[in-house]
Amino acid sequence: MSSKRLHNKVILVFGGLGLLGKTLCKAIRTVNGTPVIADVSHDAYRDWLAKEGLSDTDFPFVPADILETISVDKALRTVHETFGRLDAVLNAAYPRNKNYGVKFLDVSLADFNENVSLLLGGYFNVMQRAAKFFLDNEAGGNIVNISSIYGVIPPRFEIYKGTSMTTPVEYAAAKSALQHVSRYAAKYLKGSNIRINCVSPGGLLDNQPAPFLSAYGEHCNSKGMLTPDDVVGTILFLLSDDSAYVTGQNIVVDDGFTL
Ligand SMILES: NC(=O)c1ccc[n+]([C@@H]2O[C@H](COP(=O)([O-])OP(=O)(O)OC[C@H]3O[C@@H](n4cnc5c(N)ncnc54)[C@H](O)[C@@H]3O)[C@@H](O)[C@H]2O)c1
């Protein structure tokens, strides 16, 4: 990969302080891009910089809540005013409520509705506001949404045997819909030089129990669960001009898990 692949590109990363978001922001810098972290907690941002010895010049921050239209609009405007440009918006935020993560038969209707609204509504909000921003600026634009393999196939529930883990039904609903809404928006915006794509990573390593990792790995090609570093290449591709003519697509990065 060219070390200057994102030269001069300013990329606003919603959820930039998450497991995937932090790795993505660092990767954007390694290919000469400017990541701007958009996340809910300024304290978490300061803690991360301090812990990793990073500078706020290399990793600037704007406070942003993907569930608030005014907040997203302000983040888009602030980045444009500060850097004189905004090339791409990457959404890797993961809002969910306190009851999220329970098994299908235990999910209340209220929690289903709330979590789908958080997970899907937040991504709709960012997509719509970014599209409007790019249209108003008449300079084109690029939007990349992080979906999931569980928006592609139903879960392999058998891999959770012996653990308290599951794939929440709200996640399946929101992530599959995110892929379709992204295609919808890409088509709606055809002819505007704005492109929208999804990346659907497989499960990312995050201290999951060994029996689960082993059961998961049996469905994979060579590695099994991936690290955030394993999926950044595909996301950088979509953020770069190498993918200038890719729009309305979903790219699965899962070591063959969904095959
Ligand atoms: N972790 C995985 O195994 C995995 C696998 C496939 C796909 N994904 C997807 O990747 C994306 C990132 O996942 P992750 O594991 O890095 O999540 P994470 O929980 O580690 O981080 C999510 C980030 O989103 C931020 N956030 C939450 N609510 C927000 C809001 N309202 N506005 C702005 N920011 C908000 C959080 O502060 C956090 O920094 C999600 O879309 C997730 O579905 C994750």
The ligand as an ORCA input file, in Angstrom:
! r2SCAN-3c Opt
* xyz 0 1
  N     -15.891     -5.557     17.731
  C     -16.260     -6.451     16.826
  O     -16.043     -7.676     16.964
  C     -16.960     -6.000     15.571
  C     -17.148     -6.914     14.532
  C     -17.808     -6.512     13.383
  C     -18.268     -5.215     13.276
  N     -18.076     -4.348     14.297
  C     -18.593     -2.998     14.146
  O     -17.514     -2.089     14.188
  C     -17.963     -0.843     14.734
  C     -17.063     -0.478     15.902
  O     -17.122     -1.517     16.865
  P     -16.139     -1.519     18.120
  O     -16.015     -2.915     18.557
  O     -14.927     -0.712     17.788
  O     -17.030     -0.734     19.192
  P     -16.566     -0.069     20.566
  O     -17.697     -0.236     21.519
  O     -15.204     -0.520     20.979
  O     -16.429      1.471     20.189
  C     -17.515      2.202     19.753
  C     -17.217      3.684     19.877
  O     -18.432      4.367     19.542
  C     -18.572      5.443     20.441
  N     -19.984      5.803     20.529
  C     -20.986      5.147     21.187
  N     -22.135      5.825     21.075
  C     -21.860      6.918     20.311
  C     -22.637      8.011     19.843
  N     -23.938      8.114     20.144
  N     -22.037      8.944     19.078
  C     -20.708      8.867     18.789
  N     -19.912      7.857     19.208
  C     -20.494      6.904     19.959
  C     -18.027      4.923     21.783
  O     -17.717      5.988     22.657
  C     -16.821      4.136     21.316
  O     -15.673      4.941     21.256
  C     -19.430     -1.039     15.115
  O     -20.225     -0.620     14.039
  C     -19.530     -2.548     15.259
  O     -20.821     -3.016     15.032
  C     -17.421     -4.699     15.439
*
